């Protein structure tokens, strides 16, 4: 299991407590992403650094058309104005 360094005290199921500086490997998988995003935990070993947890599912890649280029209008300004 990946190990994480706890940056702030955390209570997590089932009835567990980790203090800042603790290295733990029993944080629920569904909580790892948001805890990392909030800066409350960080990877403590290579397996945690390689783990990617995402809430987004990608079905198929989508082709994106470039935006059309609009016409450019030039204006000249005389020094008399």
N, C-alpha and C positions, 0 to 999 in steps of 0.2 A: 504494500500500500504506500502511496505517496506520503511524505512527511511535510508538515507545514510549521513554520515559525509563527507563533501567535504574537501579534503586535499590541493587542489590548485584551483585557480580560473578557472571556466569552463563556456563556452558559449554552450548552447544546445537548440535544437528546442523545442517549437516554440518561438524564440526570448527571451530566458531566460538566466540569468546570475546568477551564484552562486559563492560566494567568499570562500576562505579557512576558515573553522570553521562553515560554514552554514550547517544546517541539512535540507535535501530536500527529497521529496517523489515523484517527478515528472520527474525523469530522464528516458528517453526512455528505455524500457526493452531491446532492442537490443544492447544498449551501456553499460549496467551494467557490463557484464563479462569483456570486455576489459578495462573499467575504473578501475575495481577492480584489474585486472592483472597488470595494470600500477601503482597501488598504488595511484590513484587520488581520489578514494572514498573508504570508508570502512563502513561496516554495523553499523548502529546506534541503531538498535533494534533487537529483537529476530526474527521477520519475515524476516528481511534482511539477518540475519546470516543463516537461514534455507533455503533460496532461492538458488537453484542451477540452473544455466543457462549454457547450453553447446551447442556448435556448432556441436558436434559430435553425429551422430545417430548410434546406434548399432542395427543391424538387428537380429543377432543370435550369441550366444557365439561360439567361435572357440576353438577346442581342439588343444593343442600344444604338439607335441611329444618331449621328451627330446633328446638332441643332443647325437649322438653315442659316446661311450667312445673309445678313440684311445688307441693303445697299448703303454705301458710304456717301455722304453728301459733304462736299467741300465748300467752304465759303471764304471769300477774301475780304479782308477788312482794310480799308485805306487808313493812312495815318491821320487824315483830316478829321476823322470821327472821334 
